[in-house]
Amino acid sequence: MKRIFWLIVGIAVGVYAVTRLKKRAQILAPESVQESAAKLAAAVRHFGDQVREGMAERETELRDALGIENATQTDSTQREDYR
């Protein structure tokens, strides 16, 4: 009876270990890594777009609040004006 019990326990542990290793192998497969990297890159791009939109909105709000019209000068011409 003891031998049958340990045989069943061994089989169960073996099946569990094999299924866990298969899942790990799928996660670490090149396709999965590329997919994860693509998702991360898309999320970073989306975040950057949102930040730029927010910056533009805030700049417009500040210009309106200060009564400054949209400046057409570039940074280089602004630096020359202050010299």
N, C-alpha and C positions, 0 to 999 in steps of 0.2 A: 504494500500500500504506500509505503514511503517513497519507493522508487517511482511509482506512477505520479504521485504528487510532485516530485522534483522534476520529472519529465515534463509535466504540464507547465510548471513554473518556468522552466528553461525555454520551452517553445514560446510561451507568452512574452518573455523578455526578448527573445530573438526576433519575434515579429515586431514588437514595439521598436527595437533598435533599428531594424531595417526600414521601417516606415519613417522614422525620424531622420535617418541618413538620406533617404530619398528626397524628403522635403528640403533638407539642407543643400543637397546637390542641385535641386531646382532653383533655389534662391541664389546660389553662387554661380549659376550658369551664366555664360557671357550675354545671352539674350536678356536675361533678367536684370543683369547689372546695367546693360545699355538702356533698358526700359526705365529703370530707376533713375539713371542719370538724365535721361530725357525729361522725365517728370520734374526732377529737381531744377533743371535748366528752364523749363517752362514756368515754374513757380517763381524763380528768381526774375525772369523777364517780366512777368506779370507784376511783381512787387515793384520793380524799377519803373514800369509804366505808371503805376499808381502814384509813386513818389513824385515823378515829373509832373503829372497832372495836378497834384496837390500844391507843388511849388508854383506852378503857373497861376493857379487860382489865388494863392496867397499873395503872390507878387501883384496881381491885378487888384486885389483888395487893398493892399498897402498903397499902391499908386493912386487909387481912387481916394483913399482916406487922406493922403498927403497932397492931393491936387496936382500930382505930377502926370503929365501926358506921356504916352508911350514914347520913350526915347528911341531914336533911330541911330544914336551914336553907338559905336562899338567900344569895347573896353580900351582899345589902343588910343582912340581919339579922346576918350574921357580922361585917360592918364595925361595926355598932352595938355588938356585944359587946366589941369590942376598944377602944372609945373610952373 
